[in-house]
Amino acid sequence: MLLNKAFLGALLAMGTVAALPNPDAERVDLEDRSILHHCGKHASWDHAKSECVCHDSGKVYTKKHHKCKCPKGEKWHHVEKNVSASTCCHQLKESLGDKISFPDTKSYNATLSSYWSKQESALHPSCVLQPTNALDVAATLSIINKHKDCKFSIKGHGHAPAAGFANSNGSVTIDMTTLSSVSLNKKSTIASIGAGAKWLDVYQYLDDSGVQVAGGRNGNVGVGGLLLGGGISHFTTKVGWACDRVVNYEVVLANGTLMSVNKKENSDLFLALRGGGNNFGVVTRFDVETFPQGDISTTSISYDMNERDKVFQAFTELLDSSTYDPAASLVTSLLYSSASKSWSLSASAVYTKPVPQPKIFNGLSDVPHTKLANNITTLAEFANEKDTPPLNWLFATLTLKSSVQNMQRMFETLNETIYSFNPQDGVTWSIAFEPLVAAMLKGSKHTDVLGLQSAHDGYIVLISALWPNSAVNSDVEAKAKEVLSKWEDNARRKGLLQKFQYLNYAAPYQRPFESYGGDELEVLKSVSKKYDPAQILQKRVGGFKL
């Protein structure tokens, strides 16, 4: 996931990141034993007394005529109880003790509140596992494997916005954030990273070592999700996709088997994990090849919207592979606030050497701008971004061949489609254009399953939206889908649409694995059937399936 500093600054300036409105009260039948009751963050449910105790005032709200109405500002959360998951949870509790937590406990609530999107935090599993080692994960999957209807979720730092990708109602959620250790073998220069770490942890640990790894550009993003989805970093044109730097995986298969996966051991699974998502097992540790790295140069430029044609021209000229500098990383972004009906335009550039004002970005800096800042800093300092408070989010993506005219047309299409769309409490839209150049494509066939060997120079596009009011979720999602469909139709007519869909940016209705190509998809399906013959990870876990 990408949330650059210019984007966040614009959100704050536009007032998008603000306190969320209180939800309306809801009625729930307390006598219905098929329902699990959760009183919300301001109150807790007392099962013995059948009452909801308000934390703020100390008042007690009890059932009346078999109904309970929460006061204004408090909301019942209720989910259907999965009997198999409930049985799983109690068996897990017997086996793993305090590593398993249940609704309305401190550990359980901490997991729910740590999700990045409100869509995910609104879901309520039957229990949560916080493992302390890989054997805990193995024991958990062994028990889950015995219950055919027990669904489960795998959560890192929860930056996938779509509901059900890393959490689900009435299931077991495995919260990997307790497996977050980082170490460096100085002799082999291999960094061993717990699957539950976030990239800022990794960068800070390695900062004084003289080496770094290719990872998330926002330090709050989790290690596991980014690496399993491919992984764009500031170093992609220098060292390849982040997944290509993994030399060994510690993996727990769906049946509870713990194994090492690398070029020599389980080599077919090793290839599939490089872009194959969560379809093959639960990765508990990544061993990642490092490379020498010191300070970096960062450049942030803001423009008046009237300069967009010049910015688009400078961006596309920079994509020329014959002159592209592998030390360069760039995102050009458009941001729109429905509340103020205002657009902003920015470029966020990184040069992975400590060079003030790198020449490769001269085309962008020569365009008249309202603000330009250049700094020499460390990777950890630059990645240490303030995260947004929980909001509703969506992502969708497409990949295009380079065209200045098409970038302009995309802006016009988005503006025409969303300008008059202003749901209650507003929505902020973003389009991010990211280079896809030859240095990101070469060698892909034999190192990962992304299928980029037949791709062309161009750019990956991320359309994202964030908004506070959950009542308008379906409206915002429909509008985003409309925009994407128009973009795809126009690009297809002009021969500019490429098939690749970056998994970590894709919407739930998109098909990133199919976009890799038929051969790659067949490899993934074959590996899945070999290592998960019961297809547990295809049937019981959320996310993109094969």
C-alpha positions as CSV (number, residue, x, y, z in Angstrom):
1,M,0.0,0.0,0.0
2,L,1.2,3.5,-0.8
3,L,0.3,6.6,1.2
4,N,3.0,9.2,0.4
5,K,3.7,12.3,2.6
6,A,2.2,14.6,0.0
7,F,-1.1,12.6,0.0
8,L,-1.3,12.6,3.8
9,G,-0.5,16.3,4.0
10,A,-3.2,17.1,1.5
11,L,-5.7,15.0,3.5
12,L,-4.9,16.9,6.7
13,A,-5.1,20.2,4.9
14,M,-8.5,19.4,3.3
15,G,-9.8,18.3,6.7
16,T,-10.6,14.8,5.5
17,V,-9.0,13.1,8.5
18,A,-11.4,14.1,11.2
19,A,-13.5,12.6,14.1
20,L,-16.0,10.1,12.9
21,P,-19.7,10.7,13.5
22,N,-21.5,8.5,16.1
23,P,-23.6,5.7,14.5
24,D,-27.3,5.5,15.1
25,A,-28.5,3.1,17.7
26,E,-29.6,-0.4,16.7
27,R,-31.9,-3.0,18.2
28,V,-30.8,-6.6,18.6
29,D,-32.8,-9.6,20.0
30,L,-30.8,-10.6,23.1
31,E,-32.7,-13.9,23.4
32,D,-31.4,-15.2,20.1
33,R,-28.6,-17.5,21.0
34,S,-27.3,-17.7,17.4
35,I,-26.0,-14.1,17.9
36,L,-22.8,-13.0,19.5
37,H,-23.3,-9.5,21.1
38,H,-20.6,-6.8,21.2
39,C,-21.5,-3.5,22.8
40,G,-19.0,-1.4,21.0
41,K,-16.0,0.6,22.2
42,H,-17.9,2.5,24.9
43,A,-19.6,-0.4,26.6
44,S,-19.3,-4.1,27.3
45,W,-21.7,-7.0,27.4
46,D,-22.1,-8.9,30.7
47,H,-23.3,-12.4,29.6
48,A,-24.2,-13.4,33.2
49,K,-26.5,-10.5,33.8
50,S,-27.6,-9.9,30.1
51,E,-26.8,-6.2,30.3
52,C,-24.7,-3.6,28.5
53,V,-22.6,-1.5,30.8
54,C,-21.6,1.9,29.5
55,H,-18.0,2.7,30.3
56,D,-18.2,6.4,30.1
57,S,-21.2,7.0,32.4
58,G,-21.4,3.8,34.3
59,K,-25.0,3.4,33.4
60,V,-26.4,-0.1,32.8
61,Y,-28.7,-0.8,29.9
62,T,-30.6,-4.1,30.2
63,K,-33.0,-6.0,27.9
64,K,-36.6,-4.8,27.9
65,H,-39.2,-7.0,26.2
66,H,-36.4,-9.1,24.9
67,K,-34.9,-6.1,23.2
68,C,-32.0,-3.8,24.1
69,K,-31.5,-0.4,22.6
70,C,-28.1,1.1,22.9
71,P,-28.0,4.8,23.7
72,K,-27.0,7.3,21.1
73,G,-23.3,7.1,20.3
74,E,-23.1,3.4,21.1
75,K,-23.8,0.6,18.7
76,W,-24.4,-3.1,18.9
77,H,-22.1,-5.2,16.8
78,H,-23.5,-8.6,16.1
79,V,-22.4,-11.6,14.0
80,E,-23.7,-15.0,13.4
81,K,-22.1,-17.6,15.5
82,N,-20.2,-20.3,13.6
83,V,-20.5,-23.4,15.7
84,S,-17.5,-25.0,14.1
85,A,-15.4,-21.9,14.7
86,S,-16.6,-21.8,18.3
87,T,-15.5,-25.4,18.8
88,C,-12.2,-24.6,17.2
89,C,-11.7,-21.6,19.5
90,H,-12.4,-23.6,22.6
91,Q,-10.0,-26.3,21.5
92,L,-7.4,-23.7,20.7
93,K,-7.9,-22.1,24.1
94,E,-7.2,-25.5,25.7
95,S,-4.0,-25.9,23.6
96,L,-2.7,-22.4,23.5
97,G,-4.1,-20.7,26.6
98,D,-3.8,-16.9,26.8
99,K,-2.6,-16.7,23.2
100,I,-6.3,-17.1,22.3
101,S,-8.6,-14.2,23.1
102,F,-12.4,-13.8,22.9
103,P,-14.8,-10.9,22.3
104,D,-14.7,-8.0,24.7
105,T,-11.3,-8.8,26.0
106,K,-8.3,-6.4,25.8
107,S,-6.3,-8.6,23.4
108,Y,-9.2,-9.2,21.1
109,N,-10.2,-5.6,21.0
110,A,-6.6,-4.5,20.4
111,T,-6.5,-6.7,17.2
112,L,-9.8,-5.3,15.9
113,S,-8.7,-1.7,16.5
114,S,-5.4,-2.3,14.7
115,Y,-7.0,-2.7,11.2
116,W,-6.3,0.1,8.8
117,S,-9.8,0.2,7.3
118,K,-13.2,0.4,9.0
119,Q,-14.5,-2.3,6.7
120,E,-12.1,-4.9,8.3
121,S,-12.4,-3.7,11.9
122,A,-16.2,-3.9,11.7
123,L,-15.9,-7.7,11.4
124,H,-15.9,-9.9,14.5
125,P,-14.2,-13.2,14.6
126,S,-15.1,-15.8,17.2
127,C,-11.6,-15.7,18.6
128,V,-8.1,-14.3,17.9
129,L,-4.8,-16.1,18.0
130,Q,-1.7,-14.0,18.8
131,P,1.1,-16.6,18.3
132,T,4.6,-16.3,19.9
133,N,6.3,-18.7,17.6
134,A,5.8,-20.7,14.4
135,L,4.8,-23.8,16.4
136,D,1.8,-21.9,17.7
137,V,0.6,-21.4,14.2
138,A,1.3,-25.0,13.3
139,A,-0.8,-26.2,16.3
140,T,-3.6,-23.8,15.3
141,L,-3.8,-25.0,11.7
142,S,-3.7,-28.6,12.9
143,I,-6.8,-28.0,15.0
144,I,-8.5,-25.9,12.3
145,N,-7.8,-28.7,9.8
146,K,-9.9,-31.1,11.8
147,H,-13.1,-28.9,11.6
148,K,-14.2,-28.7,8.0
149,D,-16.4,-25.7,8.5
150,C,-13.9,-23.6,10.6
151,K,-12.9,-20.6,8.6
152,F,-9.9,-18.4,9.5
153,S,-8.1,-15.2,8.5
154,I,-4.5,-14.3,8.4
155,K,-3.7,-10.8,9.6
156,G,-0.4,-8.9,9.4
157,H,-0.7,-5.2,9.8
158,G,-4.1,-5.1,8.2
159,H,-3.5,-2.7,5.4
160,A,-5.7,-4.6,2.9
161,P,-8.8,-2.4,2.9
162,A,-11.4,-4.8,1.6
163,A,-13.7,-6.5,4.2
164,G,-12.9,-10.2,4.6
165,F,-9.3,-10.1,3.3
166,A,-7.6,-10.3,6.8
167,N,-10.6,-10.7,9.1
168,S,-14.1,-12.3,9.0
169,N,-17.2,-12.8,11.1
170,G,-17.5,-15.9,13.3
171,S,-14.1,-17.3,12.4
172,V,-10.5,-17.6,13.8
173,T,-8.3,-14.6,13.1
174,I,-4.5,-15.3,13.3
175,D,-2.9,-12.0,14.3
176,M,0.7,-12.3,13.1
177,T,1.9,-9.0,14.6
178,T,3.3,-10.9,17.6
179,L,5.8,-12.5,15.3
180,S,7.7,-9.3,14.5
181,S,11.4,-10.0,15.3
182,V,14.1,-8.8,13.0
183,S,17.7,-10.0,12.9
184,L,20.7,-9.7,10.6
185,N,23.3,-12.4,9.8
186,K,26.2,-10.1,9.2
187,K,28.2,-12.9,7.6
188,S,25.6,-13.9,5.0
189,T,23.9,-10.4,5.0
190,I,20.5,-12.1,5.2
191,A,17.8,-10.4,7.3
192,S,15.4,-12.7,9.0
193,I,12.0,-10.9,9.4
194,G,9.0,-12.1,11.3
195,A,5.9,-12.1,9.1
196,G,4.1,-9.8,11.6
197,A,6.7,-7.0,11.5
198,K,6.0,-3.7,9.8
199,W,8.6,-2.2,7.4
200,L,9.5,0.6,9.7
201,D,10.7,-1.9,12.3
202,V,12.9,-3.5,9.7
203,Y,14.4,-0.2,8.4
204,Q,15.1,1.1,11.8
205,Y,16.8,-2.2,12.8
206,L,19.0,-2.1,9.7
207,D,19.6,1.6,9.6
208,D,23.1,1.6,11.2
209,S,24.2,-1.6,9.5
210,G,25.1,-0.2,6.1
211,V,22.6,-2.5,4.4
212,Q,18.8,-2.4,3.7
213,V,16.1,-4.5,2.2
214,A,13.5,-3.8,-0.5
215,G,10.2,-3.2,1.2
216,G,7.2,-1.0,1.7
217,R,7.5,2.7,1.0
218,N,5.1,3.5,3.9
219,G,6.7,2.1,7.1
220,N,3.3,1.2,8.6
221,V,2.7,-1.4,6.0
222,G,3.1,-5.0,7.1
223,V,6.0,-7.2,5.8
224,G,3.9,-10.3,5.0
225,G,1.2,-8.9,2.8
226,L,3.6,-6.8,0.7
227,L,6.1,-9.6,0.0
228,L,3.4,-12.2,-0.8
229,G,1.8,-9.8,-3.3
230,G,5.0,-8.9,-5.2
231,G,6.1,-5.7,-3.5
232,I,7.0,-2.4,-5.1
233,S,9.7,-0.5,-3.2
234,H,12.0,2.5,-3.7
235,F,14.5,-0.1,-5.0
236,T,12.5,-2.0,-7.5
237,T,14.4,-0.7,-10.5
238,K,17.7,-1.4,-8.7
239,V,17.2,-4.9,-7.2
240,G,13.8,-6.1,-8.5
241,W,10.5,-6.7,-6.9
242,A,10.6,-7.1,-3.1
243,C,9.4,-10.8,-3.4
244,D,12.4,-11.5,-5.6
245,R,14.8,-10.8,-2.7
246,V,13.4,-13.5,-0.4
247,V,15.8,-16.5,-0.2
248,N,13.8,-18.6,2.3
249,Y,10.3,-18.8,3.8
250,E,9.4,-20.5,7.0
251,V,5.8,-21.7,6.2
252,V,3.1,-23.6,8.0
253,L,1.0,-25.6,5.5
254,A,-2.8,-25.9,5.9
255,N,-2.4,-29.3,7.6
256,G,-0.1,-27.8,10.3
257,T,3.2,-29.0,8.7
258,L,6.1,-26.5,9.4
259,M,8.7,-26.4,6.6
260,S,11.5,-24.3,5.1
261,V,10.9,-23.2,1.5
262,N,13.8,-22.1,-0.8
263,K,15.4,-22.9,-4.1
264,K,16.7,-26.2,-2.9
265,E,13.8,-27.3,-0.6
266,N,10.3,-27.2,-2.1
267,S,11.4,-25.1,-5.0
268,D,8.0,-25.1,-6.7
269,L,6.4,-23.6,-3.6
270,F,9.3,-21.2,-3.4
271,L,8.3,-19.8,-6.8
272,A,4.6,-19.7,-6.1
273,L,5.0,-17.7,-2.9
274,R,6.7,-14.9,-4.9
275,G,3.4,-13.1,-5.8
276,G,1.0,-15.9,-5.0
277,G,-0.6,-14.3,-2.0
278,N,-1.9,-16.4,1.0
279,N,-2.9,-19.4,-1.1
280,F,-0.3,-21.9,0.0
281,G,0.2,-21.6,3.8
282,V,0.9,-19.2,6.6
283,V,4.4,-17.7,6.3
284,T,5.9,-17.1,9.7
285,R,9.3,-15.8,8.7
286,F,10.9,-14.3,5.6
287,D,14.7,-14.5,5.1
288,V,15.6,-11.6,2.8
289,E,18.7,-10.7,0.9
290,T,20.0,-7.3,1.8
291,F,22.2,-4.9,-0.2
292,P,24.5,-2.0,0.7
293,Q,22.5,1.2,1.3
294,G,23.2,4.5,2.9
295,D,21.2,7.8,2.9
296,I,18.6,8.6,0.3
297,S,17.5,11.8,-1.4
298,T,13.8,12.8,-1.3
299,T,12.0,15.4,-3.3
300,S,8.4,16.5,-2.9
301,I,6.8,18.9,-5.4
302,S,3.3,20.5,-5.3
303,Y,1.8,22.1,-8.4
304,D,-1.2,24.1,-9.4
305,M,-3.7,22.0,-11.3
306,N,-3.3,24.2,-14.4
307,E,0.2,22.7,-14.8
308,R,-1.0,19.1,-15.1
309,D,-0.3,18.7,-18.8
310,K,3.3,19.7,-18.2
311,V,3.6,17.4,-15.2
312,F,2.2,14.5,-17.2
313,Q,4.6,15.2,-20.0
314,A,7.6,15.3,-17.6
315,F,6.4,12.1,-16.0
316,T,6.1,10.1,-19.2
317,E,9.5,11.4,-20.5
318,L,11.1,10.2,-17.4
319,L,9.8,6.6,-18.1
320,D,12.0,6.2,-21.2
321,S,13.9,3.0,-20.3
322,S,16.9,4.1,-22.4
323,T,17.6,6.9,-19.9
324,Y,15.8,5.7,-16.8
325,D,18.1,5.8,-13.7
326,P,17.7,2.7,-11.6
327,A,18.3,4.8,-8.5
328,A,15.0,6.7,-9.1
329,S,11.6,6.0,-7.6
330,L,8.6,8.2,-8.3
331,V,4.9,8.6,-7.7
332,T,2.8,11.3,-9.4
333,S,-0.5,11.8,-7.6
334,L,-3.8,13.6,-8.1
335,L,-6.0,14.2,-5.1
336,Y,-9.7,15.3,-5.0
337,S,-11.8,16.3,-2.0
338,S,-15.6,16.1,-2.6
339,A,-16.3,18.3,0.3
340,S,-14.3,21.3,-1.0
341,K,-14.5,20.3,-4.7
342,S,-10.8,20.9,-5.0
343,W,-8.0,19.1,-6.7
344,S,-4.3,19.0,-5.9
345,L,-1.3,17.6,-7.8
346,S,2.0,16.4,-6.5
347,A,5.1,14.4,-7.2
348,S,7.0,12.4,-4.6
349,A,10.4,11.3,-5.8
350,V,13.2,9.3,-4.1
351,Y,16.7,8.8,-5.3
352,T,18.5,6.0,-3.5
353,K,21.8,7.9,-3.3
354,P,22.4,11.0,-1.2
355,V,22.4,13.4,-4.1
356,P,20.8,16.8,-3.7
357,Q,18.3,17.5,-6.4
358,P,19.0,14.5,-8.7
359,K,19.1,15.5,-12.4
360,I,16.7,12.7,-13.4
361,F,13.9,14.7,-11.7
362,N,14.8,18.0,-13.5
363,G,11.9,17.7,-15.8
364,L,9.5,17.6,-12.9
365,S,11.2,20.4,-11.0
366,D,11.3,22.6,-14.1
367,V,7.5,22.7,-14.2
368,P,6.2,25.8,-12.3
369,H,5.4,24.7,-8.8
370,T,3.9,26.0,-5.6
371,K,6.3,24.1,-3.3
372,L,9.5,22.0,-3.6
373,A,11.4,20.3,-0.8
374,N,14.5,18.2,-1.1
375,N,16.1,16.4,1.8
376,I,18.9,13.9,2.5
377,T,17.7,11.4,5.0
378,T,17.6,7.7,6.0
379,L,15.1,5.2,4.6
380,A,13.7,4.7,8.1
381,E,13.2,8.4,8.7
382,F,11.4,8.8,5.3
383,A,9.2,5.7,5.9
384,N,8.1,6.9,9.3
385,E,4.9,8.4,8.2
386,K,1.9,9.3,10.4
387,D,-0.8,6.7,9.7
388,T,-4.4,7.8,9.1
389,P,-7.1,7.1,11.7
390,P,-9.4,4.2,10.8
391,L,-11.6,5.2,7.8
392,N,-13.3,3.4,5.0
393,W,-10.9,2.7,2.1
394,L,-10.9,1.1,-1.3
395,F,-8.2,0.3,-3.9
396,A,-8.4,-0.6,-7.5
397,T,-5.7,-0.8,-10.2
398,L,-4.8,-1.1,-13.8
399,T,-1.5,-1.0,-15.8
400,L,-1.1,1.1,-18.9
401,K,1.4,1.8,-21.7
402,S,2.8,5.3,-21.5
403,S,0.7,8.1,-22.9
404,V,0.5,11.8,-22.0
405,Q,-2.8,12.1,-23.7
406,N,-4.2,9.1,-21.8
407,M,-3.2,10.6,-18.4
408,Q,-5.0,13.7,-19.3
409,R,-8.1,11.7,-20.4
410,M,-8.0,9.7,-17.2
411,F,-8.1,12.9,-15.2
412,E,-11.0,14.3,-17.3
413,T,-13.0,11.0,-16.9
414,L,-12.5,10.9,-13.1
415,N,-13.4,14.6,-12.8
416,E,-16.6,14.2,-14.9
417,T,-17.6,11.1,-13.0
418,I,-17.0,12.2,-9.4
419,Y,-17.2,16.0,-9.4
420,S,-20.8,16.2,-8.4
421,F,-20.7,13.0,-6.2
422,N,-20.5,14.2,-2.6
423,P,-21.9,11.7,-0.1
424,Q,-22.6,12.6,3.5
425,D,-19.3,13.5,5.3
426,G,-17.4,13.5,2.0
427,V,-14.9,11.3,0.2
428,T,-11.3,11.9,-0.9
429,W,-10.1,10.4,-4.1
430,S,-6.5,9.8,-5.3
431,I,-4.9,8.6,-8.5
432,A,-1.3,7.6,-8.2
433,F,0.8,6.9,-11.3
434,E,3.9,4.7,-10.7
435,P,6.6,3.8,-13.3
436,L,6.7,0.4,-14.8
437,V,10.0,0.3,-16.7
438,A,12.3,-2.4,-18.2
439,A,14.3,-2.7,-15.0
440,M,11.2,-4.0,-13.3
441,L,10.4,-6.5,-16.0
442,K,13.6,-8.3,-16.8
443,G,14.1,-11.7,-15.4
444,S,10.6,-12.0,-14.0
445,K,9.9,-15.3,-15.7
446,H,12.3,-17.3,-13.6
447,T,12.2,-15.4,-10.3
448,D,8.5,-14.9,-9.5
449,V,5.0,-15.6,-10.9
450,L,4.0,-12.0,-11.8
451,G,4.1,-12.7,-15.5
452,L,5.8,-9.4,-16.3
453,Q,8.1,-10.8,-19.0
454,S,5.7,-9.8,-21.7
455,A,4.8,-6.4,-20.3
456,H,5.7,-3.0,-21.8
457,D,7.1,0.2,-20.3
458,G,4.4,2.3,-18.8
459,Y,2.8,2.9,-15.4
460,I,0.8,1.2,-12.7
461,V,-2.2,3.2,-11.6
462,L,-3.7,3.0,-8.2
463,I,-7.1,4.6,-7.7
464,S,-8.0,4.9,-4.0
465,A,-10.7,6.5,-1.9
466,L,-11.2,7.1,1.7
467,W,-14.3,8.3,3.6
468,P,-15.7,8.3,7.2
469,N,-19.3,7.4,6.7
470,S,-19.9,3.6,6.4
471,A,-23.5,4.1,5.3
472,V,-22.2,5.2,1.9
473,N,-19.8,2.4,1.3
474,S,-21.7,0.8,-1.6
475,D,-22.2,4.2,-3.3
476,V,-18.4,5.0,-3.2
477,E,-17.5,1.5,-4.3
478,A,-19.9,1.7,-7.2
479,K,-18.5,5.1,-8.3
480,A,-14.9,3.8,-8.2
481,K,-15.9,0.7,-10.3
482,E,-17.6,3.0,-12.8
483,V,-14.4,5.1,-13.1
484,L,-12.2,2.0,-13.5
485,S,-14.5,0.6,-16.2
486,K,-14.4,3.8,-18.2
487,W,-10.6,3.9,-17.9
488,E,-10.2,0.3,-19.1
489,D,-12.6,0.7,-22.0
490,N,-10.8,3.9,-23.2
491,A,-7.3,2.3,-22.8
492,R,-8.4,-0.9,-24.5
493,R,-9.7,1.0,-27.6
494,K,-6.4,2.9,-27.9
495,G,-4.3,-0.2,-27.4
496,L,-2.8,1.1,-24.1
497,L,-4.3,-1.4,-21.6
498,Q,-1.8,-4.0,-20.2
499,K,-3.1,-7.2,-18.6
500,F,-1.1,-6.9,-15.3
501,Q,-3.0,-6.1,-12.1
502,Y,-0.8,-5.5,-9.1
503,L,-2.3,-7.7,-6.4
504,N,-1.6,-5.3,-3.5
505,Y,-3.6,-2.6,-5.3
506,A,-6.4,-4.7,-6.7
507,A,-10.1,-4.4,-5.9
508,P,-12.0,-7.5,-4.6
509,Y,-13.7,-7.9,-8.0
510,Q,-10.5,-7.8,-10.0
511,R,-8.5,-11.0,-10.9
512,P,-4.8,-10.3,-10.4
513,F,-3.8,-14.0,-10.7
514,E,-5.5,-14.3,-14.1
515,S,-3.6,-11.2,-15.1
516,Y,-0.3,-13.0,-14.5
517,G,-1.0,-15.2,-17.5
518,G,-2.3,-18.7,-18.2
519,D,1.0,-20.5,-17.6
520,E,1.6,-18.7,-14.3
521,L,-1.9,-19.4,-13.1
522,E,-1.6,-23.1,-13.9
523,V,1.6,-23.2,-11.9
524,L,-0.1,-21.6,-8.9
525,K,-3.1,-24.0,-9.1
526,S,-0.8,-27.0,-9.4
527,V,1.3,-26.0,-6.4
528,S,-1.9,-25.3,-4.4
529,K,-3.2,-28.8,-5.0
530,K,0.1,-30.3,-4.1
531,Y,0.7,-28.6,-0.8
532,D,-3.0,-28.1,0.2
533,P,-4.8,-31.1,-1.3
534,A,-8.0,-30.4,0.8
535,Q,-7.9,-26.8,-0.6
536,I,-8.4,-25.4,2.8
537,L,-6.8,-22.1,1.9
538,Q,-9.0,-21.8,-1.2
539,K,-12.2,-22.4,0.7
540,R,-11.8,-21.1,4.2
541,V,-9.5,-18.0,3.9
542,G,-10.3,-14.6,2.4
543,G,-8.3,-12.7,-0.1
544,F,-7.6,-13.3,-3.7
545,K,-8.1,-17.0,-4.6
546,L,-6.8,-19.0,-7.5
